[in-house]
Amino acid sequence: REYVRGERSALKRVLEGDSSSQQLMVLCVASLHYKDNVAQVEVTDGWYGVQAVLDPVLTHAASKGRLRVGDKVACAGLRMSGIADGVSPLTDKAEQAVLSLNANCVRRAAWDAKLGLQRGKAMFMSLSAISELGGAIGAALDVVIMRTYPMLYMETLPDGRQVLRSEREELRVAGTLAEKRAAITQDLKERRLMTHSTRTSSARSATSSIEACHSDKELYEYVMCSNIDPAEARQQLTSSQSDALDRYAAEKQEEAEADIAEAVDKEAPQRQVRALFKLLVCDYPAHRCKQAEPSTSQLALVTIWGPRGISPADFGEGSRFVFTGLTVSPRKSRSQHMHPLHKDACLRLNFRSSGSHSKPLTADPEVVQRSEYRERGALCIDEMCHIAPGQEVDLAGLVTECHAADQPGQSSVLHLSTTDEQGTTHVATIEFPAVTFGVIHIAGGSQATVRNCVYMPRPGAAPNTFHLRAGDGCEVVC
């Protein structure tokens, strides 16, 4: 087949540089042995073989007998190392080629799966099958958008600290800096103009006539610093002198603007800010994906870093999307009894403008009902007794008072209340960190819905009183 029909196997195409190792392919484990407690693996496409290295997750699976010789594995998003250019699989250089097998790029294939490249197909993986130690995700993720959070802005301060701000607070901070830079620029221009006027007055008699001008600088000083009007002085110039004067004046202007910009950057440096927004997603249960481990979560928090051409409005809650090219970040410490909707309990994924892609798909309403997605709805305060600590909720109530933060580091505090059918008043206190949300002003007596706030119970709190904290994507709708 290879010599008569001109067919080439998957690994030969990859080794020769005509196909990407990141394409979906099915390989077979040809050999597996250990040397100095390190797994030595060779995989084959049925024609040729290549050495492979396992990440810690797959190494553990091999030690437990869950990855054996003869197993077929579907792979996508693999990395080939050891060779710079294409080589023939029968040469000595091909022995230096190594495939990196990561748990998030590999899943078990059916025993009768055809080896080689799988054109026109995609490998899907469940969120619960993704490992935090399994590297970049080579598989596609078919998910339902559970929650869409508003745009946020992360600023990296000169000392390395990072500050997260809401869109409203970011506009305020950016506007304050812009006003400060504009005022500094105007002040520097006025000082420069006064200095130039002083120099001009002292240099009136420096160049007495146009014939004495032997350089562009002298020509500029004659026109701008002579006792006659600059317009009249220009009339004495030839066309070549006029062009030379224009070039020198433009260079002087560029130098002045560069000096001013440098001085402004010293007094009011530009900020390093990245835009982002987050999506809470769950599996779209319509694929035979890699089986989940019992203790893993089936929700993920996807952070869209530096969005280009997309916004939170493009990801409607309840809609279906396929994501590819995501990476994994370690989640925060998780308690065994933590609520599944707690942000720290969710898998943390990253979507970057380079390398990651999203595609909307049509969702079957019956399949969506079988997923973890539940339509958003605001709770009354008296229903907070059924909410687990750390769970994110939308809360509706009457604004009784609002204490705005008046000092850096403080939080604005919003008080909501509702009265149940028995006439009992229930109160919710919601804190808004000033560094993220700025100063919150809401008139008392108005109805308000606070979206995406987190229940943070306090020991010894008064009966029927609940304490919450505004999450990163918290919004207040009056």
Solvent accessible surface area in square Angstrom, and as a share of the most:
residue,aa,sasa,rsa
1,R,150,0.55
2,E,32,0.15
3,Y,189,0.72
4,V,138,0.79
5,R,166,0.61
6,G,56,0.54
7,E,60,0.27
8,R,86,0.31
9,S,10,0.07
10,A,5,0.04
11,L,0,0.00
12,K,28,0.12
13,R,60,0.22
14,V,12,0.07
15,L,3,0.01
16,E,49,0.22
17,G,55,0.53
18,D,79,0.41
19,S,19,0.12
20,S,59,0.38
21,S,14,0.09
22,Q,82,0.37
23,Q,77,0.34
24,L,26,0.13
25,M,1,0.00
26,V,7,0.04
27,L,0,0.00
28,C,23,0.14
29,V,3,0.02
30,A,45,0.35
31,S,36,0.24
32,L,37,0.18
33,H,103,0.46
34,Y,103,0.39
35,K,134,0.57
36,D,126,0.65
37,N,143,0.73
38,V,86,0.49
39,A,10,0.08
40,Q,58,0.26
41,V,2,0.01
42,E,52,0.23
43,V,0,0.00
44,T,26,0.15
45,D,8,0.04
46,G,51,0.49
47,W,89,0.31
48,Y,32,0.12
49,G,35,0.34
50,V,6,0.04
51,Q,80,0.35
52,A,5,0.04
53,V,74,0.42
54,L,24,0.12
55,D,17,0.09
56,P,95,0.60
57,V,45,0.26
58,L,16,0.08
59,T,40,0.23
60,H,99,0.44
61,A,13,0.10
62,A,10,0.08
63,S,72,0.46
64,K,129,0.55
65,G,29,0.28
66,R,128,0.47
67,L,16,0.08
68,R,139,0.51
69,V,86,0.50
70,G,47,0.45
71,D,18,0.10
72,K,46,0.20
73,V,6,0.04
74,A,12,0.09
75,C,0,0.00
76,A,8,0.06
77,G,17,0.16
78,L,1,0.01
79,R,143,0.52
80,M,44,0.20
81,S,57,0.37
82,G,51,0.49
83,I,37,0.19
84,A,105,0.82
85,D,114,0.59
86,G,44,0.43
87,V,21,0.12
88,S,44,0.29
89,P,21,0.13
90,L,130,0.65
91,T,64,0.37
92,D,115,0.60
93,K,129,0.55
94,A,10,0.08
95,E,130,0.58
96,Q,114,0.51
97,A,0,0.00
98,V,39,0.22
99,L,0,0.00
100,S,30,0.19
101,L,5,0.02
102,N,33,0.17
103,A,2,0.01
104,N,0,0.00
105,C,1,0.01
106,V,8,0.04
107,R,53,0.19
108,R,124,0.45
109,A,19,0.15
110,A,60,0.46
111,W,215,0.75
112,D,92,0.48
113,A,25,0.19
114,K,163,0.69
115,L,51,0.25
116,G,10,0.09
117,L,28,0.14
118,Q,27,0.12
119,R,160,0.59
120,G,92,0.88
121,K,137,0.58
122,A,61,0.47
123,M,10,0.04
124,F,41,0.17
125,M,3,0.01
126,S,14,0.09
127,L,2,0.01
128,S,5,0.03
129,A,14,0.11
130,I,9,0.05
131,S,27,0.17
132,E,55,0.24
133,L,130,0.65
134,G,1,0.01
135,G,35,0.34
136,A,44,0.34
137,I,5,0.03
138,G,25,0.24
139,A,2,0.01
140,A,8,0.06
141,L,3,0.01
142,D,7,0.04
143,V,1,0.00
144,V,0,0.00
145,I,0,0.00
146,M,8,0.04
147,R,44,0.16
148,T,22,0.13
149,Y,4,0.01
150,P,32,0.20
151,M,32,0.14
152,L,2,0.01
153,Y,43,0.16
154,M,33,0.15
155,E,13,0.06
156,T,47,0.27
157,L,33,0.16
158,P,142,0.89
159,D,95,0.49
160,G,52,0.50
161,R,145,0.53
162,Q,101,0.45
163,V,16,0.09
164,L,33,0.17
165,R,30,0.11
166,S,17,0.11
167,E,83,0.37
168,R,133,0.49
169,E,7,0.03
170,E,15,0.07
171,L,121,0.60
172,R,138,0.50
173,V,26,0.15
174,A,38,0.30
175,G,30,0.29
176,T,76,0.44
177,L,32,0.16
178,A,59,0.45
179,E,127,0.57
180,K,104,0.44
181,R,43,0.16
182,A,61,0.47
183,A,64,0.50
184,I,24,0.12
185,T,37,0.21
186,Q,100,0.44
187,D,55,0.29
188,L,29,0.15
189,K,103,0.44
190,E,87,0.39
191,R,147,0.54
192,R,105,0.38
193,L,118,0.59
194,M,137,0.61
195,T,62,0.36
196,H,71,0.32
197,S,57,0.37
198,T,93,0.54
199,R,168,0.61
200,T,12,0.07
201,S,75,0.48
202,S,96,0.62
203,A,26,0.20
204,R,96,0.35
205,S,99,0.64
206,A,69,0.54
207,T,18,0.10
208,S,102,0.66
209,S,42,0.27
210,I,26,0.13
211,E,137,0.61
212,A,45,0.35
213,C,20,0.12
214,H,158,0.71
215,S,55,0.35
216,D,60,0.31
217,K,117,0.49
218,E,59,0.26
219,L,8,0.04
220,Y,31,0.12
221,E,49,0.22
222,Y,15,0.06
223,V,1,0.01
224,M,71,0.32
225,C,10,0.06
226,S,9,0.06
227,N,124,0.64
228,I,62,0.32
229,D,73,0.38
230,P,55,0.35
231,A,59,0.46
232,E,98,0.44
233,A,0,0.00
234,R,96,0.35
235,Q,152,0.68
236,Q,89,0.39
237,L,21,0.10
238,T,80,0.46
239,S,91,0.59
240,S,77,0.49
241,Q,53,0.24
242,S,29,0.19
243,D,77,0.40
244,A,13,0.10
245,L,3,0.02
246,D,65,0.34
247,R,146,0.53
248,Y,40,0.15
249,A,36,0.28
250,A,51,0.40
251,E,93,0.42
252,K,84,0.36
253,Q,102,0.45
254,E,115,0.52
255,E,104,0.47
256,A,14,0.11
257,E,89,0.40
258,A,59,0.46
259,D,71,0.37
260,I,17,0.09
261,A,51,0.39
262,E,99,0.44
263,A,30,0.23
264,V,4,0.02
265,D,60,0.31
266,K,150,0.64
267,E,101,0.45
268,A,3,0.02
269,P,80,0.50
270,Q,120,0.53
271,R,55,0.20
272,Q,130,0.58
273,V,52,0.30
274,R,109,0.40
275,A,29,0.22
276,L,1,0.01
277,F,0,0.00
278,K,27,0.11
279,L,0,0.00
280,L,7,0.03
281,V,1,0.00
282,C,0,0.00
283,D,30,0.15
284,Y,10,0.04
285,P,49,0.31
286,A,54,0.42
287,H,65,0.29
288,R,220,0.80
289,C,28,0.17
290,K,64,0.27
291,Q,156,0.69
292,A,45,0.35
293,E,94,0.42
294,P,144,0.91
295,S,89,0.57
296,T,44,0.25
297,S,13,0.08
298,Q,88,0.39
299,L,8,0.04
300,A,0,0.00
301,L,4,0.02
302,V,1,0.00
303,T,13,0.08
304,I,1,0.00
305,W,39,0.14
306,G,29,0.28
307,P,26,0.16
308,R,193,0.71
309,G,84,0.81
310,I,48,0.24
311,S,39,0.25
312,P,26,0.16
313,A,94,0.73
314,D,76,0.39
315,F,3,0.01
316,G,40,0.38
317,E,52,0.24
318,G,19,0.18
319,S,37,0.24
320,R,38,0.14
321,F,13,0.05
322,V,19,0.11
323,F,1,0.01
324,T,49,0.28
325,G,33,0.32
326,L,1,0.00
327,T,49,0.28
328,V,27,0.15
329,S,35,0.22
330,P,106,0.67
331,R,45,0.17
332,K,126,0.53
333,S,104,0.67
334,R,96,0.35
335,S,57,0.37
336,Q,168,0.75
337,H,167,0.74
338,M,41,0.18
339,H,50,0.22
340,P,80,0.50
341,L,52,0.26
342,H,35,0.15
343,K,36,0.15
344,D,30,0.15
345,A,0,0.00
346,C,0,0.00
347,L,3,0.01
348,R,46,0.17
349,L,2,0.01
350,N,15,0.08
351,F,13,0.05
352,R,103,0.38
353,S,49,0.32
354,S,95,0.61
355,G,54,0.52
356,S,8,0.05
357,H,121,0.54
358,S,38,0.24
359,K,124,0.53
360,P,89,0.56
361,L,63,0.31
362,T,124,0.72
363,A,28,0.22
364,D,65,0.34
365,P,97,0.61
366,E,120,0.54
367,V,17,0.10
368,V,16,0.09
369,Q,137,0.61
370,R,156,0.57
371,S,8,0.05
372,E,89,0.40
373,Y,33,0.13
374,R,146,0.53
375,E,145,0.65
376,R,44,0.16
377,G,49,0.47
378,A,54,0.42
379,L,43,0.21
380,C,64,0.38
381,I,0,0.00
382,D,46,0.24
383,E,70,0.32
384,M,1,0.00
385,C,87,0.52
386,H,154,0.69
387,I,26,0.13
388,A,31,0.24
389,P,87,0.55
390,G,7,0.06
391,Q,25,0.11
392,E,24,0.11
393,V,11,0.06
394,D,11,0.06
395,L,0,0.00
396,A,28,0.22
397,G,2,0.02
398,L,69,0.34
399,V,0,0.00
400,T,72,0.42
401,E,78,0.35
402,C,33,0.20
403,H,97,0.43
404,A,39,0.30
405,A,11,0.08
406,D,117,0.61
407,Q,110,0.49
408,P,135,0.85
409,G,79,0.76
410,Q,78,0.35
411,S,33,0.21
412,S,0,0.00
413,V,31,0.18
414,L,0,0.00
415,H,34,0.15
416,L,0,0.00
417,S,14,0.09
418,T,29,0.17
419,T,89,0.52
420,D,37,0.19
421,E,169,0.76
422,Q,151,0.67
423,G,51,0.49
424,T,51,0.30
425,T,72,0.42
426,H,17,0.08
427,V,46,0.26
428,A,0,0.00
429,T,15,0.09
430,I,0,0.00
431,E,37,0.16
432,F,2,0.01
433,P,18,0.11
434,A,18,0.14
435,V,80,0.46
436,T,15,0.09
437,F,12,0.05
438,G,4,0.04
439,V,61,0.35
440,I,17,0.09
441,H,145,0.65
442,I,27,0.13
443,A,77,0.60
444,G,51,0.49
445,G,57,0.55
446,S,37,0.24
447,Q,119,0.53
448,A,4,0.03
449,T,37,0.22
450,V,0,0.00
451,R,70,0.25
452,N,2,0.01
453,C,0,0.00
454,V,24,0.14
455,Y,26,0.10
456,M,90,0.40
457,P,64,0.40
458,R,120,0.44
459,P,137,0.86
460,G,86,0.83
461,A,42,0.32
462,A,62,0.48
463,P,118,0.74
464,N,60,0.31
465,T,33,0.19
466,F,24,0.10
467,H,31,0.14
468,L,4,0.02
469,R,102,0.37
470,A,8,0.07
471,G,11,0.11
472,D,56,0.29
473,G,2,0.02
474,C,10,0.06
475,E,63,0.28
476,V,44,0.25
477,V,79,0.46
478,C,105,0.63
